[in-house]
Amino acid sequence: MSRRSNSTHDPHENQKNEPHPWLEEKVYAHLRQRTVDLVRRSVDSLRKNKQRVSLSTVAAKSKELDTEGKGISESAILDNPEARAYYEQHRSWRGPSRKRAQPLVVAMPTSPGVVKPGRDEQRVRQRYLRMSKEVLVERLITTERTLTEQRERWLSQQDEALACRLRAETAERQLADLRQQK
């Protein structure tokens, strides 16, 4: 029995990083090929029956078709390059047909514009969803500032209106008093 001693080398480290060649040949290659075969059979069966081809439907169909009844998981499809390529070639979902809209970078005015009462709110919502978080925060702060200024202006106008009303009432009382004295 020969032992190699190396104080800086962990003998178990090599086992963790590099699989044994016989495992690769006898176990892993077979499992990879089983995954590819099940993905191909499942996808072909789904397409033949005009069913949706997605990760979940392929995984479910593989359980039906597998002689062992185990099937394959969604992660096995994604982790196996050959199986993933076949799935992606035939999947139902194709993604957006056009480029994704770029976030709106809008130079915000110091006060928000006039809002029309009959505006299309769904369109406004879509525009807001394209804006970046930073732009939305700035817009919200500006809107809050404008709302606060308008409230202060309204309160000031109400104070002035009340003061005018009180002066008018005082003037009317004085006028009434003068008329009674005559």
Secondary structure as UniProt FT lines:
FT   TURN            7..8
FT   HELIX           11..17
FT   HELIX           21..23
FT   HELIX           24..28
FT   HELIX           29..48
FT   TURN            49..50
FT   HELIX           55..65
FT   TURN            67..68
FT   HELIX           74..79
FT   HELIX           81..90
FT   TURN            117..118
FT   HELIX           121..130
FT   HELIX           133..181
//
